[in-house]
Amino acid sequence: MQKEFIQIFRDRRTLLLLLTMPMLQLFLLSYAMAMNVDHIPLIVADQSLDAASHAYVDAMTVSGYFDIVGYVAGQADVVRAIDEGRAQAGLVIPVDFATGVARGEAQVLFLVDGSSLFTSLSAYNAATAIAETHAIEVLMERVERLGLLPEGQSLLPLAVHMRVLYNPNLNDIWFMLPGTVAMLLQTQSIALTTAAIVREREMGTLEQLLVTPIRSGELMVGKMAPNVLIALFNMLTVIGVGILWFKVPFQGDFWLFFGLSLIYIVSGLGLGLLISTVSQNQKQAQQLVGMVLLLGAMLGGYVFPRYTMPPIVRGVSTLFPLTYFVPIARGIMTKGIGYEFLWREILTLSIYAVLVMAIAVKAFKQRLD
């Protein structure tokens, strides 16, 4: 353990990189991965050019979801603008739009660039909601103008009152921070110990360790201990930046989260030691780490919800500690819930940490034999 501390503090540049990289990644992910996209570039082909079409276009821009970047003649020009990247969505209003509105059968064509996931979903949902709202406003104006609606009576028979729990303003960073903390901790904990054993083997210093009275389990603990402190420090800094800079509230018990983060870090470090033990060289270890981190982020619930995945894919996701810690982080940080609601995830994560360490120690013994 002392040797590991000496090696870490001897390389000051690497240590500085390890301590600052998670915060840098948090800033980049928080500002880049916006779920709700607004001010989408919109190209308009208004072939009607009357009050009805102008009102509809104004409704699109007033919403804040769309910014008009230009007007073109027809649908072909709209598609060309999207292909050229000048716009992410296009609106084609036919010549008889005003007549269709008067008869209650108006139609418009809304084109969305489907090559961008979040942009296309946001544009589709926003355009649908704006069209429905505008249609209701036009209908109510017509009914009021004709005097068909009794005084004090609403045209709409149903009113839905919606309340979003835990994140009433639907702030993207409130959604992202717990999962981002879990993902960054897994990335660093696995990467920190991946080169631990294989580096000793390549440098020829593993034999020097083996001639000492140290046992395999003690060697693993010695390799892991300094990295636990680094990972815990990064966890505290990332959460501190999230709370103080991004104003994300921490709803739950911090010390419960701290203790569970320690178990989570140990599981990630153990997985890194296992990868290091079974790898022949550092290049092979880096390739395995890249595959594990990518699959963990995709299947662990950070990006996509696990309940939408097929059973086989959900089974594969159980191989990664991120799968168990994402609901813990979101439950404690965002919802403020405790052990009584998260005991299954906590128990599974604890068993995972013990098993992965035992497997790493056994694999190391087999390699020595």
C-alpha positions in Angstrom: 0.0 0.0 0.0 2.8 2.4 0.9 4.5 1.5 -2.5 1.3 2.4 -4.3 1.0 5.8 -2.6 4.7 6.5 -3.4 4.1 5.7 -7.1 1.0 7.8 -7.2 2.5 10.9 -5.6 5.7 10.6 -7.6 3.8 11.1 -10.9 2.3 14.5 -10.1 0.9 15.1 -13.6 -1.0 11.9 -13.7 -2.3 12.5 -10.2 -3.5 16.0 -11.2 -5.2 14.5 -14.3 -7.0 11.9 -12.2 -8.2 14.5 -9.7 -9.5 17.1 -12.3 -10.8 14.9 -15.2 -14.1 13.9 -13.5 -15.0 17.6 -12.9 -14.1 18.4 -16.5 -16.2 15.5 -17.8 -19.1 16.6 -15.6 -19.0 20.1 -17.1 -18.8 18.8 -20.7 -21.6 16.2 -20.2 -23.9 18.6 -18.4 -23.7 21.3 -21.0 -23.6 19.0 -24.0 -26.2 16.4 -23.2 -29.4 18.4 -23.1 -32.5 16.2 -23.3 -35.0 19.0 -24.1 -33.8 20.8 -27.2 -35.2 24.2 -28.0 -34.5 27.0 -30.6 -34.5 24.4 -33.3 -33.6 25.9 -36.7 -36.8 25.8 -38.8 -37.1 26.5 -42.6 -40.6 27.5 -43.7 -42.3 27.2 -47.1 -45.4 29.4 -46.7 -47.4 28.9 -49.9 -50.6 30.5 -48.5 -49.2 33.9 -47.3 -52.3 35.0 -45.5 -53.4 35.8 -41.9 -54.1 32.2 -41.0 -50.7 30.9 -42.1 -48.9 33.9 -40.4 -50.7 33.1 -37.2 -49.6 29.5 -37.3 -46.0 30.4 -38.0 -46.1 32.9 -35.2 -47.3 30.2 -32.8 -44.3 28.0 -33.8 -41.8 30.8 -33.0 -43.5 32.2 -29.9 -43.2 28.8 -28.2 -39.4 29.2 -28.1 -38.9 25.7 -29.6 -38.2 26.9 -33.1 -36.2 29.7 -34.7 -37.0 30.5 -38.4 -33.8 30.6 -40.4 -35.4 31.3 -43.7 -38.3 31.0 -46.2 -38.3 28.9 -49.3 -40.7 28.2 -52.2 -41.7 24.6 -51.7 -41.2 21.2 -50.2 -38.1 20.3 -52.3 -36.4 23.4 -51.0 -37.2 22.5 -47.4 -35.7 19.0 -47.9 -32.6 20.6 -49.5 -32.1 23.0 -46.6 -32.3 20.1 -44.1 -29.9 18.0 -46.2 -27.5 20.9 -46.2 -27.7 21.3 -42.5 -29.1 24.8 -42.5 -32.2 23.6 -40.7 -33.3 20.7 -38.5 -37.0 20.9 -39.3 -39.2 22.3 -42.0 -42.8 23.5 -42.3 -44.7 23.4 -45.6 -48.0 25.3 -45.6 -50.2 24.6 -48.7 -51.8 27.2 -50.9 -55.4 26.5 -49.6 -54.4 26.7 -45.9 -56.8 29.5 -45.0 -59.7 27.9 -46.8 -59.0 24.6 -45.0 -59.0 26.4 -41.7 -62.4 27.9 -42.4 -63.8 24.5 -43.3 -62.0 22.7 -40.4 -59.8 20.5 -42.6 -56.6 22.4 -43.0 -53.4 20.4 -43.2 -49.7 21.2 -43.1 -46.5 19.2 -43.6 -43.9 19.2 -40.9 -40.5 17.6 -41.8 -38.0 16.6 -39.1 -34.3 15.6 -39.5 -34.4 12.1 -38.0 -30.7 11.7 -37.9 -30.4 13.5 -34.6 -32.2 11.6 -31.7 -32.9 14.4 -29.2 -33.5 17.1 -31.8 -36.0 15.0 -33.8 -37.9 13.9 -30.6 -38.1 17.4 -29.3 -39.1 18.9 -32.6 -41.8 16.2 -33.1 -43.3 16.6 -29.7 -43.2 20.4 -29.8 -44.7 20.6 -33.2 -47.5 18.3 -32.2 -48.3 20.2 -29.1 -48.2 23.6 -30.8 -50.5 22.3 -33.6 -53.1 21.0 -31.1 -53.0 24.2 -29.0 -53.3 26.4 -32.1 -56.2 24.3 -33.4 -58.1 24.6 -30.1 -57.5 28.4 -30.1 -58.9 28.7 -33.6 -61.9 26.6 -32.8 -62.7 28.6 -29.6 -62.4 31.9 -31.5 -64.9 30.6 -34.1 -67.3 29.4 -31.5 -67.2 32.6 -29.5 -67.6 34.6 -32.7 -70.7 32.7 -33.6 -72.1 33.0 -30.1 -72.5 29.2 -29.7 -70.9 28.9 -26.3 -73.0 29.8 -23.3 -71.5 32.3 -20.9 -69.3 30.9 -18.2 -69.0 27.5 -19.9 -65.8 26.0 -21.3 -65.5 24.4 -24.7 -63.2 21.8 -23.3 -64.9 19.0 -21.3 -61.7 17.9 -19.5 -58.8 19.7 -17.8 -55.7 17.8 -16.9 -53.6 19.1 -14.0 -50.1 17.7 -14.2 -47.5 17.7 -11.4 -44.0 16.4 -11.9 -42.5 14.9 -8.8 -38.9 15.6 -7.6 -38.1 17.8 -10.7 -41.1 20.2 -11.2 -39.3 22.4 -13.7 -37.9 19.5 -15.7 -34.3 20.7 -15.5 -32.0 18.5 -17.6 -29.2 18.7 -15.1 -31.4 17.4 -12.3 -32.1 14.3 -14.4 -28.4 13.8 -15.4 -26.3 14.5 -12.4 -27.1 11.3 -10.4 -26.5 9.1 -13.4 -23.4 11.1 -14.4 -21.9 10.7 -10.9 -22.5 6.9 -11.1 -21.0 6.7 -14.6 -17.9 8.8 -13.8 -17.2 6.8 -10.6 -17.4 3.5 -12.6 -15.2 4.9 -15.3 -12.5 6.0 -13.0 -12.6 3.1 -10.5 -12.2 0.6 -13.2 -9.6 2.5 -15.1 -7.5 3.2 -11.9 -6.8 -0.5 -11.2 -6.8 -1.9 -14.7 -3.1 -1.5 -15.2 -2.2 -2.4 -11.6 -1.2 -6.1 -12.0 -0.4 -6.1 -15.7 2.0 -3.2 -15.3 3.9 -5.0 -12.5 4.1 -8.0 -14.8 5.4 -6.1 -17.8 7.9 -4.2 -15.7 9.2 -7.4 -14.1 8.4 -6.2 -10.5 5.7 -8.7 -9.9 8.2 -11.3 -8.9 9.6 -9.0 -6.3 6.2 -8.7 -4.7 5.7 -12.5 -4.8 8.9 -13.3 -2.8 7.5 -11.3 0.1 5.1 -12.9 2.7 2.2 -10.9 1.2 -0.8 -13.0 0.1 -3.0 -12.5 -3.0 -5.9 -10.9 -1.2 -3.5 -8.5 0.6 -1.9 -7.6 -2.6 -5.3 -6.7 -4.1 -6.2 -4.6 -1.1 -2.8 -2.8 -1.2 -3.3 -2.0 -4.9 -6.9 -0.8 -4.3 -6.6 1.4 -1.2 -5.0 4.5 -2.7 -7.4 4.4 -5.6 -10.4 4.3 -3.2 -9.3 7.6 -1.7 -8.8 9.2 -5.2 -12.3 7.9 -6.3 -13.9 9.2 -3.1 -12.3 12.6 -3.5 -13.6 12.8 -7.1 -17.1 11.8 -5.9 -17.1 14.6 -3.4 -15.9 17.2 -5.9 -18.4 16.1 -8.6 -21.3 16.3 -6.2 -20.1 19.6 -4.8 -19.9 21.1 -8.3 -23.3 19.8 -9.1 -24.8 21.3 -5.9 -23.0 24.6 -5.8 -22.5 25.3 -9.5 -25.5 23.6 -11.2 -27.8 24.2 -8.2 -29.0 20.6 -8.1 -30.6 19.8 -4.7 -29.4 16.8 -2.7 -32.6 15.4 -1.2 -31.5 12.4 0.7 -29.1 11.2 3.4 -25.5 12.2 2.4 -23.8 9.7 4.7 -25.9 6.8 3.4 -24.9 7.9 -0.1 -21.3 8.2 0.9 -21.2 4.6 2.4 -22.9 3.1 -0.7 -20.5 5.0 -2.9 -17.7 3.3 -1.1 -19.2 -0.1 -1.8 -19.7 0.9 -5.4 -16.1 2.1 -5.8 -14.8 -1.1 -4.3 -16.9 -3.1 -6.8 -15.5 -1.0 -9.7 -11.9 -1.3 -8.5 -12.4 -5.1 -8.1 -13.7 -5.3 -11.7 -10.6 -3.4 -12.8 -8.3 -5.7 -10.9 -10.0 -8.7 -12.5 -9.5 -7.2 -15.9 -5.9 -6.5 -15.1 -5.3 -10.0 -13.8 -6.7 -11.8 -16.9 -5.0 -9.4 -19.4 -1.7 -10.3 -20.9 -0.5 -6.7 -21.4 -1.7 -3.2 -20.9 -2.9 -2.8 -24.5 -5.3 -5.8 -24.0 -6.4 -4.4 -20.6 -7.2 -1.0 -22.2 -9.3 -2.7 -24.9 -11.3 -4.7 -22.3 -11.8 -1.6 -20.2 -13.2 0.3 -23.2 -15.6 -2.5 -24.0 -16.8 -2.8 -20.3 -17.2 1.0 -19.9 -19.2 1.3 -23.2 -21.5 -1.6 -22.5 -21.9 -0.5 -18.9 -23.0 3.0 -19.9 -25.4 1.7 -22.6 -26.9 -1.1 -20.6 -26.7 0.1 -17.0 -29.6 2.5 -17.2 -27.6 5.7 -17.5 -28.6 6.4 -21.1 -31.5 4.1 -21.8 -34.1 2.7 -19.3 -33.5 -1.0 -18.5 -37.2 -1.9 -18.5 -37.4 -1.3 -22.3 -34.6 -3.8 -22.9 -35.1 -7.5 -23.9 -34.5 -10.0 -21.1 -31.2 -11.2 -22.6 -29.9 -7.7 -22.7 -31.0 -7.0 -19.1 -29.2 -10.2 -18.1 -26.0 -8.9 -19.6 -26.4 -5.6 -17.8 -26.2 -7.4 -14.4 -22.5 -7.8 -15.1 -21.8 -4.1 -14.5 -21.9 -2.3 -11.1 -23.4 0.8 -12.7 -26.7 -1.2 -13.1 -27.1 -1.3 -9.4 -25.8 2.1 -8.4 -27.8 4.2 -10.9 -31.2 3.6 -9.1 -29.4 4.2 -5.8 -27.9 7.5 -6.9 -31.2 8.7 -8.4 -33.2 7.5 -5.4 -31.1 9.2 -2.8 -30.1 12.4 -4.6 -33.3 13.2 -6.5 -36.1 11.4 -4.6 -34.6 11.5 -1.1 -35.5 7.9 -0.3 -33.6 5.6 1.9 -32.6 2.0 2.7 -36.2 0.8 3.0 -36.8 1.5 -0.7 -33.4 0.6 -2.0 -32.4 -2.5 0.0 -32.6 -4.8 -3.1 -30.1 -2.7 -5.0 -27.9 -2.2 -1.9 -27.8 -6.0 -1.2 -27.1 -6.9 -4.8 -24.3 -4.3 -5.0 -22.7 -5.5 -1.8 -22.8 -9.1 -3.0 -21.3 -8.0 -6.4 -18.4 -6.2 -4.6 -17.6 -9.3 -2.6 -17.9 -11.7 -5.6 -15.8 -9.6 -8.0 -13.0 -9.3 -5.4 -13.1 -13.1 -4.7 -13.0 -13.9 -8.4 -10.1 -11.4 -8.9 -8.1 -13.0 -6.1 -8.8 -16.5 -7.4 -7.9 -15.6 -11.0 -4.6 -14.1 -9.7 -3.8 -17.3 -7.9 -4.5 -19.3 -11.0 -2.2 -17.1 -13.1 0.6 -17.6 -10.5 0.1 -21.4 -10.7 
